[in-house]
Amino acid sequence: MWWLINELQSQLKYQIIGPFLVVAVLVAIVGLSIVAFFLARQQQDRFDNELAAATRTVNDTFFCTRTG
């Protein structure tokens, strides 16, 4: 196991690729988190609007049948 770690640390290409790969993965995770947050917020807004529309419809129907 130590041989593999020493081999990876000694080669320049792994010293360059390793940190770049870590940064790329971190950027991808942050980007996906932001996109997921905005999509969830959009879906919540859509649900709230549909709920409000359904409430208005029920109220209008209820008051029309009671008064008419």
mmCIF file as gemmi writes it, N, C-alpha and C atoms, coordinates in Angstrom:
data_model
loop_
_atom_site.group_PDB
_atom_site.id
_atom_site.type_symbol
_atom_site.label_atom_id
_atom_site.label_alt_id
_atom_site.label_comp_id
_atom_site.label_asym_id
_atom_site.label_entity_id
_atom_site.label_seq_id
_atom_site.pdbx_PDB_ins_code
_atom_site.Cartn_x
_atom_site.Cartn_y
_atom_site.Cartn_z
_atom_site.occupancy
_atom_site.B_iso_or_equiv
_atom_site.pdbx_formal_charge
_atom_site.auth_seq_id
_atom_site.auth_asym_id
_atom_site.pdbx_PDB_model_num
ATOM 1 N N . MET Axp A 1 ? 0.827 -1.191 0 1 0 ? 1 A 1
ATOM 2 C CA . MET Axp A 1 ? 0 0 0 1 0 ? 1 A 1
ATOM 3 C C . MET Axp A 1 ? 0.872 1.256 0 1 0 ? 1 A 1
ATOM 4 N N . TRP Axp A 2 ? 1.902 1.264 0.839 1 0 ? 2 A 1
ATOM 5 C CA . TRP Axp A 2 ? 2.791 2.431 0.901 1 0 ? 2 A 1
ATOM 6 C C . TRP Axp A 2 ? 3.534 2.619 -0.408 1 0 ? 2 A 1
ATOM 7 N N . TRP Axp A 3 ? 3.821 1.511 -1.076 1 0 ? 3 A 1
ATOM 8 C CA . TRP Axp A 3 ? 4.509 1.6 -2.362 1 0 ? 3 A 1
ATOM 9 C C . TRP Axp A 3 ? 3.653 2.356 -3.368 1 0 ? 3 A 1
ATOM 10 N N . LEU Axp A 4 ? 2.343 2.059 -3.383 1 0 ? 4 A 1
ATOM 11 C CA . LEU Axp A 4 ? 1.436 2.726 -4.317 1 0 ? 4 A 1
ATOM 12 C C . LEU Axp A 4 ? 1.345 4.218 -4.011 1 0 ? 4 A 1
ATOM 13 N N . ILE Axp A 5 ? 1.257 4.568 -2.747 1 0 ? 5 A 1
ATOM 14 C CA . ILE Axp A 5 ? 1.182 5.981 -2.371 1 0 ? 5 A 1
ATOM 15 C C . ILE Axp A 5 ? 2.469 6.697 -2.753 1 0 ? 5 A 1
ATOM 16 N N . ASN Axp A 6 ? 3.617 6.1 -2.484 1 0 ? 6 A 1
ATOM 17 C CA . ASN Axp A 6 ? 4.891 6.721 -2.854 1 0 ? 6 A 1
ATOM 18 C C . ASN Axp A 6 ? 5.032 6.858 -4.36 1 0 ? 6 A 1
ATOM 19 N N . GLU Axp A 7 ? 4.552 5.871 -5.096 1 0 ? 7 A 1
ATOM 20 C CA . GLU Axp A 7 ? 4.631 5.918 -6.558 1 0 ? 7 A 1
ATOM 21 C C . GLU Axp A 7 ? 3.753 7.044 -7.111 1 0 ? 7 A 1
ATOM 22 N N . LEU Axp A 8 ? 2.557 7.187 -6.556 1 0 ? 8 A 1
ATOM 23 C CA . LEU Axp A 8 ? 1.66 8.241 -7.018 1 0 ? 8 A 1
ATOM 24 C C . LEU Axp A 8 ? 2.199 9.627 -6.673 1 0 ? 8 A 1
ATOM 25 N N . GLN Axp A 9 ? 2.842 9.77 -5.518 1 0 ? 9 A 1
ATOM 26 C CA . GLN Axp A 9 ? 3.37 11.064 -5.116 1 0 ? 9 A 1
ATOM 27 C C . GLN Axp A 9 ? 4.627 11.435 -5.891 1 0 ? 9 A 1
ATOM 28 N N . SER Axp A 10 ? 5.335 10.445 -6.379 1 0 ? 10 A 1
ATOM 29 C CA . SER Axp A 10 ? 6.609 10.744 -7.028 1 0 ? 10 A 1
ATOM 30 C C . SER Axp A 10 ? 6.434 11.181 -8.491 1 0 ? 10 A 1
ATOM 31 N N . GLN Axp A 11 ? 5.367 10.796 -9.127 1 0 ? 11 A 1
ATOM 32 C CA . GLN Axp A 11 ? 5.202 11.144 -10.539 1 0 ? 11 A 1
ATOM 33 C C . GLN Axp A 11 ? 4.516 12.491 -10.684 1 0 ? 11 A 1
ATOM 34 N N . LEU Axp A 12 ? 5.073 13.334 -11.533 1 0 ? 12 A 1
ATOM 35 C CA . LEU Axp A 12 ? 4.591 14.696 -11.704 1 0 ? 12 A 1
ATOM 36 C C . LEU Axp A 12 ? 3.169 14.742 -12.257 1 0 ? 12 A 1
ATOM 37 N N . LYS Axp A 13 ? 2.818 13.82 -13.152 1 0 ? 13 A 1
ATOM 38 C CA . LYS Axp A 13 ? 1.484 13.853 -13.741 1 0 ? 13 A 1
ATOM 39 C C . LYS Axp A 13 ? 0.406 13.618 -12.691 1 0 ? 13 A 1
ATOM 40 N N . TYR Axp A 14 ? 0.678 12.799 -11.708 1 0 ? 14 A 1
ATOM 41 C CA . TYR Axp A 14 ? -0.302 12.586 -10.646 1 0 ? 14 A 1
ATOM 42 C C . TYR Axp A 14 ? -0.354 13.771 -9.689 1 0 ? 14 A 1
ATOM 43 N N . GLN Axp A 15 ? 0.763 14.467 -9.553 1 0 ? 15 A 1
ATOM 44 C CA . GLN Axp A 15 ? 0.778 15.654 -8.704 1 0 ? 15 A 1
ATOM 45 C C . GLN Axp A 15 ? -0.018 16.79 -9.337 1 0 ? 15 A 1
ATOM 46 N N . ILE Axp A 16 ? -0.119 16.797 -10.646 1 0 ? 16 A 1
ATOM 47 C CA . ILE Axp A 16 ? -0.894 17.822 -11.346 1 0 ? 16 A 1
ATOM 48 C C . ILE Axp A 16 ? -2.36 17.403 -11.448 1 0 ? 16 A 1
ATOM 49 N N . ILE Axp A 17 ? -2.598 16.157 -11.81 1 0 ? 17 A 1
ATOM 50 C CA . ILE Axp A 17 ? -3.959 15.675 -12.034 1 0 ? 17 A 1
ATOM 51 C C . ILE Axp A 17 ? -4.744 15.58 -10.731 1 0 ? 17 A 1
ATOM 52 N N . GLY Axp A 18 ? -4.104 15.176 -9.658 1 0 ? 18 A 1
ATOM 53 C CA . GLY Axp A 18 ? -4.79 14.979 -8.374 1 0 ? 18 A 1
ATOM 54 C C . GLY Axp A 18 ? -5.512 16.228 -7.886 1 0 ? 18 A 1
ATOM 55 N N . PRO Axp A 19 ? -4.806 17.337 -7.66 1 0 ? 19 A 1
ATOM 56 C CA . PRO Axp A 19 ? -5.503 18.542 -7.199 1 0 ? 19 A 1
ATOM 57 C C . PRO Axp A 19 ? -6.53 19.067 -8.204 1 0 ? 19 A 1
ATOM 58 N N . PHE Axp A 20 ? -6.214 18.972 -9.49 1 0 ? 20 A 1
ATOM 59 C CA . PHE Axp A 20 ? -7.177 19.415 -10.507 1 0 ? 20 A 1
ATOM 60 C C . PHE Axp A 20 ? -8.452 18.588 -10.426 1 0 ? 20 A 1
ATOM 61 N N . LEU Axp A 21 ? -8.31 17.295 -10.242 1 0 ? 21 A 1
ATOM 62 C CA . LEU Axp A 21 ? -9.464 16.412 -10.141 1 0 ? 21 A 1
ATOM 63 C C . LEU Axp A 21 ? -10.294 16.737 -8.902 1 0 ? 21 A 1
ATOM 64 N N . VAL Axp A 22 ? -9.628 17.027 -7.786 1 0 ? 22 A 1
ATOM 65 C CA . VAL Axp A 22 ? -10.344 17.388 -6.562 1 0 ? 22 A 1
ATOM 66 C C . VAL Axp A 22 ? -11.116 18.692 -6.764 1 0 ? 22 A 1
ATOM 67 N N . VAL Axp A 23 ? -10.484 19.686 -7.37 1 0 ? 23 A 1
ATOM 68 C CA . VAL Axp A 23 ? -11.152 20.964 -7.613 1 0 ? 23 A 1
ATOM 69 C C . VAL Axp A 23 ? -12.324 20.781 -8.589 1 0 ? 23 A 1
ATOM 70 N N . ALA Axp A 24 ? -12.145 19.985 -9.611 1 0 ? 24 A 1
ATOM 71 C CA . ALA Axp A 24 ? -13.214 19.75 -10.586 1 0 ? 24 A 1
ATOM 72 C C . ALA Axp A 24 ? -14.411 19.074 -9.926 1 0 ? 24 A 1
ATOM 73 N N . VAL Axp A 25 ? -14.162 18.112 -9.067 1 0 ? 25 A 1
ATOM 74 C CA . VAL Axp A 25 ? -15.253 17.418 -8.373 1 0 ? 25 A 1
ATOM 75 C C . VAL Axp A 25 ? -15.971 18.384 -7.426 1 0 ? 25 A 1
ATOM 76 N N . LEU Axp A 26 ? -15.217 19.213 -6.714 1 0 ? 26 A 1
ATOM 77 C CA . LEU Axp A 26 ? -15.831 20.183 -5.809 1 0 ? 26 A 1
ATOM 78 C C . LEU Axp A 26 ? -16.69 21.199 -6.565 1 0 ? 26 A 1
ATOM 79 N N . VAL Axp A 27 ? -16.191 21.684 -7.691 1 0 ? 27 A 1
ATOM 80 C CA . VAL Axp A 27 ? -16.962 22.624 -8.502 1 0 ? 27 A 1
ATOM 81 C C . VAL Axp A 27 ? -18.236 21.964 -9.027 1 0 ? 27 A 1
ATOM 82 N N . ALA Axp A 28 ? -18.131 20.716 -9.434 1 0 ? 28 A 1
ATOM 83 C CA . ALA Axp A 28 ? -19.312 19.995 -9.92 1 0 ? 28 A 1
ATOM 84 C C . ALA Axp A 28 ? -20.345 19.818 -8.81 1 0 ? 28 A 1
ATOM 85 N N . ILE Axp A 29 ? -19.896 19.488 -7.615 1 0 ? 29 A 1
ATOM 86 C CA . ILE Axp A 29 ? -20.82 19.305 -6.493 1 0 ? 29 A 1
ATOM 87 C C . ILE Axp A 29 ? -21.509 20.621 -6.143 1 0 ? 29 A 1
ATOM 88 N N . VAL Axp A 30 ? -20.746 21.707 -6.092 1 0 ? 30 A 1
ATOM 89 C CA . VAL Axp A 30 ? -21.341 23.018 -5.788 1 0 ? 30 A 1
ATOM 90 C C . VAL Axp A 30 ? -22.325 23.424 -6.876 1 0 ? 30 A 1
ATOM 91 N N . GLY Axp A 31 ? -21.969 23.222 -8.14 1 0 ? 31 A 1
ATOM 92 C CA . GLY Axp A 31 ? -22.86 23.564 -9.243 1 0 ? 31 A 1
ATOM 93 C C . GLY Axp A 31 ? -24.149 22.765 -9.208 1 0 ? 31 A 1
ATOM 94 N N . LEU Axp A 32 ? -24.045 21.466 -8.953 1 0 ? 32 A 1
ATOM 95 C CA . LEU Axp A 32 ? -25.239 20.639 -8.872 1 0 ? 32 A 1
ATOM 96 C C . LEU Axp A 32 ? -26.115 21.037 -7.686 1 0 ? 32 A 1
ATOM 97 N N . SER Axp A 33 ? -25.495 21.425 -6.597 1 0 ? 33 A 1
ATOM 98 C CA . SER Axp A 33 ? -26.256 21.865 -5.425 1 0 ? 33 A 1
ATOM 99 C C . SER Axp A 33 ? -27.039 23.137 -5.729 1 0 ? 33 A 1
ATOM 100 N N . ILE Axp A 34 ? -26.403 24.07 -6.41 1 0 ? 34 A 1
ATOM 101 C CA . ILE Axp A 34 ? -27.074 25.325 -6.761 1 0 ? 34 A 1
ATOM 102 C C . ILE Axp A 34 ? -28.227 25.062 -7.719 1 0 ? 34 A 1
ATOM 103 N N . VAL Axp A 35 ? -27.999 24.238 -8.724 1 0 ? 35 A 1
ATOM 104 C CA . VAL Axp A 35 ? -29.062 23.918 -9.681 1 0 ? 35 A 1
ATOM 105 C C . VAL Axp A 35 ? -30.215 23.209 -8.977 1 0 ? 35 A 1
ATOM 106 N N . ALA Axp A 36 ? -29.91 22.26 -8.107 1 0 ? 36 A 1
ATOM 107 C CA . ALA Axp A 36 ? -30.962 21.543 -7.38 1 0 ? 36 A 1
ATOM 108 C C . ALA Axp A 36 ? -31.758 22.497 -6.497 1 0 ? 36 A 1
ATOM 109 N N . PHE Axp A 37 ? -31.073 23.454 -5.861 1 0 ? 37 A 1
ATOM 110 C CA . PHE Axp A 37 ? -31.758 24.428 -5.013 1 0 ? 37 A 1
ATOM 111 C C . PHE Axp A 37 ? -32.73 25.269 -5.827 1 0 ? 37 A 1
ATOM 112 N N . PHE Axp A 38 ? -32.297 25.76 -6.982 1 0 ? 38 A 1
ATOM 113 C CA . PHE Axp A 38 ? -33.168 26.602 -7.792 1 0 ? 38 A 1
ATOM 114 C C . PHE Axp A 38 ? -34.326 25.805 -8.397 1 0 ? 38 A 1
ATOM 115 N N . LEU Axp A 39 ? -34.074 24.563 -8.781 1 0 ? 39 A 1
ATOM 116 C CA . LEU Axp A 39 ? -35.167 23.743 -9.298 1 0 ? 39 A 1
ATOM 117 C C . LEU Axp A 39 ? -36.187 23.432 -8.213 1 0 ? 39 A 1
ATOM 118 N N . ALA Axp A 40 ? -35.712 23.156 -7.01 1 0 ? 40 A 1
ATOM 119 C CA . ALA Axp A 40 ? -36.625 22.885 -5.904 1 0 ? 40 A 1
ATOM 120 C C . ALA Axp A 40 ? -37.442 24.126 -5.569 1 0 ? 40 A 1
ATOM 121 N N . ARG Axp A 41 ? -36.807 25.279 -5.599 1 0 ? 41 A 1
ATOM 122 C CA . ARG Axp A 41 ? -37.527 26.53 -5.319 1 0 ? 41 A 1
ATOM 123 C C . ARG Axp A 41 ? -38.589 26.792 -6.383 1 0 ? 41 A 1
ATOM 124 N N . GLN Axp A 42 ? -38.253 26.534 -7.643 1 0 ? 42 A 1
ATOM 125 C CA . GLN Axp A 42 ? -39.204 26.735 -8.735 1 0 ? 42 A 1
ATOM 126 C C . GLN Axp A 42 ? -40.4 25.792 -8.58 1 0 ? 42 A 1
ATOM 127 N N . GLN Axp A 43 ? -40.131 24.548 -8.224 1 0 ? 43 A 1
ATOM 128 C CA . GLN Axp A 43 ? -41.222 23.598 -8.034 1 0 ? 43 A 1
ATOM 129 C C . GLN Axp A 43 ? -42.095 23.998 -6.85 1 0 ? 43 A 1
ATOM 130 N N . GLN Axp A 44 ? -41.487 24.507 -5.796 1 0 ? 44 A 1
ATOM 131 C CA . GLN Axp A 44 ? -42.257 24.953 -4.64 1 0 ? 44 A 1
ATOM 132 C C . GLN Axp A 44 ? -43.152 26.136 -4.999 1 0 ? 44 A 1
ATOM 133 N N . ASP Axp A 45 ? -42.612 27.082 -5.772 1 0 ? 45 A 1
ATOM 134 C CA . ASP Axp A 45 ? -43.417 28.221 -6.213 1 0 ? 45 A 1
ATOM 135 C C . ASP Axp A 45 ? -44.586 27.769 -7.083 1 0 ? 45 A 1
ATOM 136 N N . ARG Axp A 46 ? -44.329 26.83 -7.965 1 0 ? 46 A 1
ATOM 137 C CA . ARG Axp A 46 ? -45.389 26.307 -8.829 1 0 ? 46 A 1
ATOM 138 C C . ARG Axp A 46 ? -46.474 25.626 -8.001 1 0 ? 46 A 1
ATOM 139 N N . PHE Axp A 47 ? -46.059 24.837 -7.01 1 0 ? 47 A 1
ATOM 140 C CA . PHE Axp A 47 ? -47.02 24.171 -6.138 1 0 ? 47 A 1
ATOM 141 C C . PHE Axp A 47 ? -47.849 25.184 -5.359 1 0 ? 47 A 1
ATOM 142 N N . ASP Axp A 48 ? -47.191 26.206 -4.836 1 0 ? 48 A 1
ATOM 143 C CA . ASP Axp A 48 ? -47.906 27.244 -4.092 1 0 ? 48 A 1
ATOM 144 C C . ASP Axp A 48 ? -48.931 27.957 -4.966 1 0 ? 48 A 1
ATOM 145 N N . ASN Axp A 49 ? -48.559 28.258 -6.206 1 0 ? 49 A 1
ATOM 146 C CA . ASN Axp A 49 ? -49.488 28.922 -7.125 1 0 ? 49 A 1
ATOM 147 C C . ASN Axp A 49 ? -50.686 28.034 -7.46 1 0 ? 49 A 1
ATOM 148 N N . GLU Axp A 50 ? -50.434 26.748 -7.677 1 0 ? 50 A 1
ATOM 149 C CA . GLU Axp A 50 ? -51.532 25.83 -7.968 1 0 ? 50 A 1
ATOM 150 C C . GLU Axp A 50 ? -52.441 25.657 -6.758 1 0 ? 50 A 1
ATOM 151 N N . LEU Axp A 51 ? -51.853 25.632 -5.574 1 0 ? 51 A 1
ATOM 152 C CA . LEU Axp A 51 ? -52.649 25.522 -4.359 1 0 ? 51 A 1
ATOM 153 C C . LEU Axp A 51 ? -53.517 26.764 -4.159 1 0 ? 51 A 1
ATOM 154 N N . ALA Axp A 52 ? -52.954 27.926 -4.418 1 0 ? 52 A 1
ATOM 155 C CA . ALA Axp A 52 ? -53.731 29.163 -4.305 1 0 ? 52 A 1
ATOM 156 C C . ALA Axp A 52 ? -54.859 29.194 -5.33 1 0 ? 52 A 1
ATOM 157 N N . ALA Axp A 53 ? -54.591 28.752 -6.554 1 0 ? 53 A 1
ATOM 158 C CA . ALA Axp A 53 ? -55.632 28.721 -7.587 1 0 ? 53 A 1
ATOM 159 C C . ALA Axp A 53 ? -56.735 27.747 -7.21 1 0 ? 53 A 1
ATOM 160 N N . ALA Axp A 54 ? -56.378 26.602 -6.678 1 0 ? 54 A 1
ATOM 161 C CA . ALA Axp A 54 ? -57.389 25.633 -6.257 1 0 ? 54 A 1
ATOM 162 C C . ALA Axp A 54 ? -58.214 26.181 -5.102 1 0 ? 54 A 1
ATOM 163 N N . THR Axp A 55 ? -57.57 26.888 -4.192 1 0 ? 55 A 1
ATOM 164 C CA . THR Axp A 55 ? -58.293 27.489 -3.066 1 0 ? 55 A 1
ATOM 165 C C . THR Axp A 55 ? -59.281 28.536 -3.556 1 0 ? 55 A 1
ATOM 166 N N . ARG Axp A 56 ? -58.855 29.37 -4.506 1 0 ? 56 A 1
ATOM 167 C CA . ARG Axp A 56 ? -59.766 30.379 -5.054 1 0 ? 56 A 1
ATOM 168 C C . ARG Axp A 56 ? -60.948 29.722 -5.768 1 0 ? 56 A 1
ATOM 169 N N . THR Axp A 57 ? -60.689 28.663 -6.502 1 0 ? 57 A 1
ATOM 170 C CA . THR Axp A 57 ? -61.758 27.957 -7.21 1 0 ? 57 A 1
ATOM 171 C C . THR Axp A 57 ? -62.767 27.379 -6.236 1 0 ? 57 A 1
ATOM 172 N N . VAL Axp A 58 ? -62.271 26.746 -5.191 1 0 ? 58 A 1
ATOM 173 C CA . VAL Axp A 58 ? -63.178 26.162 -4.192 1 0 ? 58 A 1
ATOM 174 C C . VAL Axp A 58 ? -63.977 27.258 -3.497 1 0 ? 58 A 1
ATOM 175 N N . ASN Axp A 59 ? -63.313 28.357 -3.143 1 0 ? 59 A 1
ATOM 176 C CA . ASN Axp A 59 ? -64.023 29.462 -2.502 1 0 ? 59 A 1
ATOM 177 C C . ASN Axp A 59 ? -65.098 30.037 -3.418 1 0 ? 59 A 1
ATOM 178 N N . ASP Axp A 60 ? -64.753 30.255 -4.671 1 0 ? 60 A 1
ATOM 179 C CA . ASP Axp A 60 ? -65.732 30.792 -5.617 1 0 ? 60 A 1
ATOM 180 C C . ASP Axp A 60 ? -66.909 29.842 -5.784 1 0 ? 60 A 1
ATOM 181 N N . THR Axp A 61 ? -66.634 28.551 -5.901 1 0 ? 61 A 1
ATOM 182 C CA . THR Axp A 61 ? -67.7 27.555 -6.066 1 0 ? 61 A 1
ATOM 183 C C . THR Axp A 61 ? -68.568 27.495 -4.818 1 0 ? 61 A 1
ATOM 184 N N . PHE Axp A 62 ? -67.941 27.509 -3.663 1 0 ? 62 A 1
ATOM 185 C CA . PHE Axp A 62 ? -68.682 27.426 -2.406 1 0 ? 62 A 1
ATOM 186 C C . PHE Axp A 62 ? -69.588 28.633 -2.217 1 0 ? 62 A 1
ATOM 187 N N . PHE Axp A 63 ? -69.077 29.827 -2.458 1 0 ? 63 A 1
ATOM 188 C CA . PHE Axp A 63 ? -69.877 31.023 -2.247 1 0 ? 63 A 1
ATOM 189 C C . PHE Axp A 63 ? -70.938 31.205 -3.321 1 0 ? 63 A 1
ATOM 190 N N . CYS Axp A 64 ? -70.688 30.725 -4.531 1 0 ? 64 A 1
ATOM 191 C CA . CYS Axp A 64 ? -71.696 30.812 -5.588 1 0 ? 64 A 1
ATOM 192 C C . CYS Axp A 64 ? -72.864 29.879 -5.284 1 0 ? 64 A 1
ATOM 193 N N . THR Axp A 65 ? -72.599 28.712 -4.76 1 0 ? 65 A 1
ATOM 194 C CA . THR Axp A 65 ? -73.675 27.762 -4.47 1 0 ? 65 A 1
ATOM 195 C C . THR Axp A 65 ? -74.445 28.17 -3.226 1 0 ? 65 A 1
ATOM 196 N N . ARG Axp A 66 ? -73.817 28.845 -2.273 1 0 ? 66 A 1
ATOM 197 C CA . ARG Axp A 66 ? -74.525 29.283 -1.059 1 0 ? 66 A 1
ATOM 198 C C . ARG Axp A 66 ? -75.397 30.503 -1.343 1 0 ? 66 A 1
ATOM 199 N N . THR Axp A 67 ? -74.901 31.396 -2.196 1 0 ? 67 A 1
ATOM 200 C CA . THR Axp A 67 ? -75.666 32.611 -2.453 1 0 ? 67 A 1
ATOM 201 C C . THR Axp A 67 ? -76.671 32.413 -3.587 1 0 ? 67 A 1
ATOM 202 N N . GLY Axp A 68 ? -76.421 31.475 -4.487 1 0 ? 68 A 1
ATOM 203 C CA . GLY Axp A 68 ? -77.271 31.336 -5.663 1 0 ? 68 A 1
ATOM 204 C C . GLY Axp A 68 ? -78.216 30.238 -5.572 1 0 ? 68 A 1
